[in-house]
Amino acid sequence: MGSETDQRCDLIRVQEIMMSLMLHTNAKQLIKAQNYKDAMEVLSMEEEAFSLRSIGY
């Protein structure tokens, strides 16, 4: 069993993955609706959030 800090980091990572999956699903729905501009905005937000998370680890 990891330390409390390790467990919190793991929980944060799981939450980040869930957020990324939610944004990805949202973008897919927008693409299916041929709303490409909004889909690109969602994917850009996802990419920016991912790059910011990468810096933190």
DSSP file (Angstrom, degrees, kcal/mol; ACC not computed):
  #  RESIDUE AA STRUCTURE BP1 BP2  ACC     N-H-->O    O-->H-N    N-H-->O    O-->H-N    TCO  KAPPA ALPHA  PHI   PSI    X-CA   Y-CA   Z-CA
    1    1 A M              0   0    0      0, 0.0     6,-0.0     0, 0.0     2,-0.0   0.000 360.0 360.0 360.0 131.1    0.0    0.0    0.0
    2    2 A G        -     0   0    0      1,-0.2     5,-0.0     2,-0.1     0, 0.0  -0.206 360.0 -84.8 -78.1 171.6    1.4    3.4   -1.0
    3    3 A S     >  -     0   0    0      1,-0.1     4,-2.4     4,-0.0     5,-0.2  -0.174  43.0-102.6 -68.2 168.7    1.7    6.4    1.2
    4    4 A E  H  > S+     0   0    0      1,-0.2     4,-2.2     2,-0.2     5,-0.2   0.885 124.7  53.1 -61.2 -37.9   -1.2    8.8    1.5
    5    5 A T  H  > S+     0   0    0      2,-0.2     4,-2.4     1,-0.2    -1,-0.2   0.920 108.5  49.4 -63.6 -43.9    0.5   11.2   -0.9
    6    6 A D  H  > S+     0   0    0      1,-0.2     4,-2.4     2,-0.2    -2,-0.2   0.904 110.5  50.9 -61.0 -41.4    0.9    8.4   -3.5
    7    7 A Q  H  X S+     0   0    0     -4,-2.4     4,-2.2     2,-0.2    -1,-0.2   0.893 110.0  49.3 -64.8 -39.6   -2.7    7.5   -3.2
    8    8 A R  H  X S+     0   0    0     -4,-2.2     4,-2.4     2,-0.2    -1,-0.2   0.907 110.5  50.4 -65.8 -41.6   -3.8   11.1   -3.7
    9    9 A C  H  X S+     0   0    0     -4,-2.4     4,-2.4     1,-0.2    -2,-0.2   0.909 110.3  50.4 -62.3 -41.8   -1.6   11.4   -6.8
   10   10 A D  H  X S+     0   0    0     -4,-2.4     4,-2.3     2,-0.2    -2,-0.2   0.913 110.4  49.6 -62.1 -42.7   -3.1    8.2   -8.1
   11   11 A L  H  X S+     0   0    0     -4,-2.2     4,-2.4     1,-0.2    -2,-0.2   0.908 110.1  50.6 -63.2 -42.3   -6.6    9.6   -7.5
   12   12 A I  H  X S+     0   0    0     -4,-2.4     4,-2.3     1,-0.2    -1,-0.2   0.913 109.8  50.7 -62.1 -43.0   -5.7   12.8   -9.3
   13   13 A R  H  X S+     0   0    0     -4,-2.4     4,-2.4     2,-0.2    -2,-0.2   0.905 109.9  49.7 -62.5 -41.7   -4.4   10.9  -12.3
   14   14 A V  H  X S+     0   0    0     -4,-2.3     4,-2.5     1,-0.2    -1,-0.2   0.917 111.0  49.8 -62.9 -42.6   -7.6    8.9  -12.5
   15   15 A Q  H  X S+     0   0    0     -4,-2.4     4,-2.2     1,-0.2    -2,-0.2   0.888 110.3  50.8 -63.2 -38.6   -9.6   12.0  -12.4
   16   16 A E  H  X S+     0   0    0     -4,-2.3     4,-2.4     2,-0.2    -2,-0.2   0.903 110.0  49.4 -65.7 -41.3   -7.5   13.6  -15.1
   17   17 A I  H  X S+     0   0    0     -4,-2.4     4,-2.5     2,-0.2    -2,-0.2   0.918 110.6  50.4 -63.4 -43.1   -8.0   10.5  -17.3
   18   18 A M  H  X S+     0   0    0     -4,-2.5     4,-2.1     1,-0.2    -2,-0.2   0.898 110.3  50.0 -62.2 -40.3  -11.7   10.6  -16.8
   19   19 A M  H  X S+     0   0    0     -4,-2.2     4,-2.5     2,-0.2    -1,-0.2   0.917 110.3  50.1 -64.2 -43.2  -11.8   14.3  -17.7
   20   20 A S  H  X S+     0   0    0     -4,-2.4     4,-2.6     1,-0.2    -2,-0.2   0.911 110.6  49.5 -61.6 -42.8   -9.8   13.6  -20.9
   21   21 A L  H  X S+     0   0    0     -4,-2.5     4,-2.5     2,-0.2    -1,-0.2   0.885 110.3  51.1 -63.9 -38.3  -12.2   10.8  -21.8
   22   22 A M  H  X S+     0   0    0     -4,-2.1     4,-2.3     2,-0.2    -2,-0.2   0.930 112.0  46.0 -64.5 -45.2  -15.2   13.1  -21.2
   23   23 A L  H  X S+     0   0    0     -4,-2.5     4,-2.5     2,-0.2    -2,-0.2   0.901 112.4  51.4 -64.1 -40.5  -13.7   15.8  -23.4
   24   24 A H  H  X S+     0   0    0     -4,-2.6     4,-2.4     2,-0.2    -2,-0.2   0.922 110.7  48.0 -62.2 -44.6  -12.8   13.3  -26.1
   25   25 A T  H  X S+     0   0    0     -4,-2.5     4,-2.2     1,-0.2    -1,-0.2   0.901 110.7  51.9 -62.6 -41.6  -16.4   11.9  -26.1
   26   26 A N  H  X S+     0   0    0     -4,-2.3     4,-2.1     1,-0.2    -2,-0.2   0.921 109.7  49.2 -60.7 -44.7  -17.8   15.4  -26.3
   27   27 A A  H  X S+     0   0    0     -4,-2.5     4,-2.4     1,-0.2    -2,-0.2   0.904 108.6  53.1 -63.2 -41.6  -15.5   16.2  -29.3
   28   28 A K  H  X S+     0   0    0     -4,-2.4     4,-2.4     1,-0.2    -1,-0.2   0.908 109.1  49.3 -59.9 -41.7  -16.6   13.0  -31.1
   29   29 A Q  H  X S+     0   0    0     -4,-2.2     4,-1.6     1,-0.2    -1,-0.2   0.895 110.6  50.2 -65.0 -39.5  -20.3   13.9  -30.6
   30   30 A L  H  <>S+     0   0    0     -4,-2.1     5,-3.2     2,-0.2    -2,-0.2   0.889 110.0  50.4 -66.0 -38.6  -19.6   17.4  -32.0
   31   31 A I  H ><5S+     0   0    0     -4,-2.4     3,-2.0     3,-0.2    -2,-0.2   0.922 108.0  52.4 -64.9 -43.8  -17.8   15.9  -35.0
   32   32 A K  H 3<5S+     0   0    0     -4,-2.4    -1,-0.2     1,-0.3    -2,-0.2   0.844 109.1  50.5 -60.0 -32.4  -20.7   13.6  -35.7
   33   33 A A  T 3<5S-     0   0    0     -4,-1.6    -1,-0.3    -5,-0.2    -2,-0.2   0.341 118.0-118.3 -85.1   6.9  -23.0   16.6  -35.6
   34   34 A Q  T < 5S+     0   0    0     -3,-2.0     2,-0.9     1,-0.2    -3,-0.2   0.795  71.3 138.7  58.2  33.0  -20.6   18.3  -38.1
   35   35 A N     >< +     0   0    0     -5,-3.2     4,-1.9     1,-0.2    -1,-0.2  -0.643  18.5 161.3-102.0  71.6  -19.8   21.0  -35.6
   36   36 A Y  H  >  +     0   0    0     -2,-0.9     4,-2.5     1,-0.2     5,-0.2   0.836  63.9  57.1 -68.6 -36.3  -16.1   21.0  -36.4
   37   37 A K  H  > S+     0   0    0      1,-0.2     4,-1.8     2,-0.2    -1,-0.2   0.949 111.4  42.3 -62.0 -48.8  -15.3   24.4  -34.9
   38   38 A D  H  > S+     0   0    0      1,-0.2     4,-2.4     2,-0.2    -1,-0.2   0.875 112.1  55.6 -65.7 -36.5  -16.6   23.5  -31.4
   39   39 A A  H  X S+     0   0    0     -4,-1.9     4,-2.6     1,-0.2    -1,-0.2   0.911 107.1  49.8 -61.8 -41.7  -15.0   20.1  -31.7
   40   40 A M  H  X S+     0   0    0     -4,-2.5     4,-2.3     1,-0.2    -1,-0.2   0.883 109.2  52.1 -64.9 -37.4  -11.6   21.7  -32.4
   41   41 A E  H  X S+     0   0    0     -4,-1.8     4,-2.2     2,-0.2    -2,-0.2   0.922 110.7  47.4 -63.8 -43.2  -12.0   23.9  -29.4
   42   42 A V  H  X S+     0   0    0     -4,-2.4     4,-2.3     1,-0.2    -2,-0.2   0.930 113.2  47.9 -64.0 -45.2  -12.8   21.0  -27.1
   43   43 A L  H  X S+     0   0    0     -4,-2.6     4,-2.5     1,-0.2    -1,-0.2   0.866 110.4  52.4 -65.2 -35.1   -9.8   19.0  -28.4
   44   44 A S  H  X S+     0   0    0     -4,-2.3     4,-2.6     2,-0.2    -1,-0.2   0.901 108.8  50.1 -65.6 -40.4   -7.6   22.1  -28.0
   45   45 A M  H  X S+     0   0    0     -4,-2.2     4,-2.6     2,-0.2    -2,-0.2   0.916 111.2  49.5 -62.3 -42.2   -8.7   22.4  -24.3
   46   46 A E  H  X S+     0   0    0     -4,-2.3     4,-2.4     2,-0.2    -2,-0.2   0.926 112.1  47.4 -62.8 -44.7   -8.0   18.7  -23.8
   47   47 A E  H  X S+     0   0    0     -4,-2.5     4,-2.4     2,-0.2    -2,-0.2   0.913 112.8  48.6 -63.7 -43.0   -4.5   19.1  -25.3
   48   48 A E  H  X S+     0   0    0     -4,-2.6     4,-2.2     2,-0.2    -2,-0.2   0.919 112.0  48.6 -63.8 -43.7   -3.7   22.2  -23.3
   49   49 A A  H  X S+     0   0    0     -4,-2.6     4,-2.1     1,-0.2    -1,-0.2   0.899 111.4  50.7 -63.0 -40.1   -4.9   20.5  -20.1
   50   50 A F  H  X S+     0   0    0     -4,-2.4     4,-2.2     1,-0.2    -2,-0.2   0.915 109.9  49.0 -64.6 -42.9   -2.8   17.4  -20.9
   51   51 A S  H  X S+     0   0    0     -4,-2.4     4,-1.4     1,-0.2    -1,-0.2   0.877 110.9  50.4 -67.0 -35.7    0.3   19.5  -21.5
   52   52 A L  H  X S+     0   0    0     -4,-2.2     4,-1.1     1,-0.2    -1,-0.2   0.888 110.6  49.8 -67.3 -38.0   -0.2   21.4  -18.2
   53   53 A R  H  X S+     0   0    0     -4,-2.1     4,-0.7     1,-0.2     3,-0.3   0.888 105.8  57.2 -65.7 -38.5   -0.6   18.1  -16.3
   54   54 A S  H >< S+     0   0    0     -4,-2.2     3,-0.8     1,-0.2    -1,-0.2   0.860 103.2  53.6 -62.3 -35.3    2.6   16.8  -17.9
   55   55 A I  H 3< S+     0   0    0     -4,-1.4    -1,-0.2     1,-0.2    -2,-0.2   0.859 104.1  57.0 -66.2 -34.8    4.6   19.7  -16.6
   56   56 A G  H 3<        0   0    0     -4,-1.1    -1,-0.2    -3,-0.3    -2,-0.2   0.631 360.0 360.0 -73.8 -13.8    3.4   19.0  -13.1
   57   57 A Y    <<        0   0    0     -3,-0.8    -1,-0.2    -4,-0.7    -2,-0.2   0.422 360.0 360.0-112.8 360.0    4.6   15.4  -13.0
